[in-house]
Amino acid sequence: MIDEARSKADADPRRASRYLLLDQDGDAGEECPGEERVFTPARCLERAAEGDVRLVALLFKSGSNARRAALVELISILKRNESTCGLTIVAFLPARHRLLIEALKRAGADFVQLLGEGAANSFCVGDALHCLGPEDRPEHHLSEICPHINYSDIDSHLELALCGAYRNRMVLGGPRLQSTCATAGHLACEYYLNPRLVA
């Protein structure tokens, strides 16, 4: 049945260009051409296995750690499954997060795109998918993020970003985190250049 669905997708370019969008919150704005929305990881896995899509996009919002882990696990399952391992997987994040991007890379995500907080409902995911390039690979994002950023959970929904180059004594937030620590700008940071690590 899966092979039959894949044959149909290959024969019909419109079906082959379809993609799944996993939007657990249901607030991603208007649907784009070729998009099919699903709202749970289980439904995403089920639809992906039917074989008539070539790409799965997942929206990572500011949610619980457990929810984030479930999406990473879904990517891992999709990449390990014989019927879905050839799919392109794109993770949309509100901002760069070193540990999350490392987990996405390990799980097999092909691309990571940054949305910005709350931007998922104001643009077409399909348009963003047409612009994917080498700068959207997980490896590229990781090369730009300071390796000294550490994270400390406040609760299941909130965490602090800490500067490991300053013994985890400096909380990173707002403009500094997004304009320096999570960009190539960290290469000129005084703490990155002269780290004082926890003993």
N, C-alpha and C positions, 0 to 999 in steps of 0.2 A: 504494500500500500504506500509506504514512504517512497520507494523507488518510482512508483507510478506517478505520485505527486511531483517528484523532482523532474520526471520526464515532461510532464505538462508545463512546469515552470520553464524548462529549457526551450520548449516549443513556442511558448507565448512570452515575448519580451516584456509585456505589461505585468505579467505575474512575477517574472524573474526580478523586476525592479522594485517589487513591493518590499516594505520593511515593517518590522514590528517595533512599536514604541511601548515600553513598559512604563506606565505613568501611575504609580500607586496612589497618588493623591487626587488624580482626575482633574488637574487644573493646568494642563499644558497648553491651553488656548485652542485655537481652531486647528482641525486636522489638515494636514498637507496632502497633496496628491500622492498616491501610492502608499499612504500610511495606514496601518491597522493598529489600533490601540488595544492594549491589554492592561489589566489592572492588578494582577497578582503574579508572583513568580511562577506559581504552578501552571497558570493558564499560558504564560509566556513559553514555558518549557514545552507544554503540550502543542501549542501552535507552531513553534519552531521545528518540532520533530515531524510535522506534516509535510515539510519539504518545499513549500511554495513561496518561501521568502529567502532572501540572500543576506540580510543584515538585521541585527537586533540592536536597538538603541535603548539604553536604560537611563532614566532620570534619577540621579542621586540628589535628594533634597536634604536640608538640614533636619535630620531625623535621629532616631535612636541608634545607638551603636549596633544593637541586634538587627535592626532593619538594614543597616548598611552591610553588615556581615552576611545577611541572607542574600543580598544582591551579588556580592562577591562570590558567594557559594554557587549561585545560579550560573554565573559566568564560567566558573570552574566545571560545573556539570555539563554545560553546553559544549565546552571545548574538549571534554573527555568522551562525550557520547559520539559513537560512530556516525549517527545520522545527522548530527548538528555541528560536528567539529570544523566543518568548512565555512561556517557562517562568520561574517565580519561582526565583531562586537564593538560597539561604541558606548563609552560611559560619559554622560554629561554631568559635570560637577559644578556646584555653586562657586567653588574657589579651589586653588591648589591645596592639597593636603598630603604631606609626604607619605605618611603611613598608609593612607588609603590608596594612593597611586602605586606604592610598592605592592600592596595586596592585589590591586587590579592587574599589574604586570605579571605577578606570579600566577594569577588565575587564568591569564591568557587574553585579556582585553587587547584589542588591536589598536584602538584609538581612545584618547581622552580629550574631551572638549570642555572648555570652561564657559559656563553660562552667566556667572554673576548671580548674586542673591536675587531671587524672585524674577529672573528673566525668562524662565521657561514658558510663561504664559504670554510673552510678548514677541515671540519670533517663531518662524517655521523650522522645525527640526529638520525637515527635508532639505531646506536651503543650506543649513549648516553641514549636512552630510555631503553635499556636493563640493564643499570647500576643504575636505579633509586632506591633510598633507603630512610631511615628515615631522613638522613641528607639533603635530597632535599625537605622536607616538608617546607611550608612557615613558620611554627612555629619555626623550627630549625634555619632558616636564621634570623628571627627576634630576636631570643635569642642571636645571635652573634653580631648583629649590635648595636652600641651605641644608646640608646633611646634619646640622646640629639642632634643627627644630625638634623638640620633643613635645609630647602631648600628655596632659594629666586630666583624667576624668573628674568632673565635678559631680555629675550624676549620669544616668543612662542617656540623656539628651545633650548635655553640655560638657565642654572640655576647655581647658586652657592650653594655649600654645606657649611653650617655654623655650628660652635660649639655652641650649646645652653648652654653648661656647662660653656662657657666663654662669656656669655651675647650676643651671636651672633656677636661678634666682631672679631672672627678669622675665616678666610676662610679656608676650608679644601680642599685639593687637592692632586693630585698625590700620591706619596708613602704613606703619612700619612693616607689619607682617605682609601686607599685600604688595607694597611697592619696593621693598628691599629683601626681606627674608625669603619670600616665595618667588623671587625673580633672580636673574643673573646679577642684579645689583648687589646681592649678598657677597659677591667676590671682592668688593671693596670695603666691606663692613669691618670695622676695627676689631669686633669680637671674633669674626670668622678668621681674620688674619692672625690674631694672637689669642687663641682659645684658652680659657681657664676652665678645664674640664673637672667634673666631679671625680674625686680620687677614688 
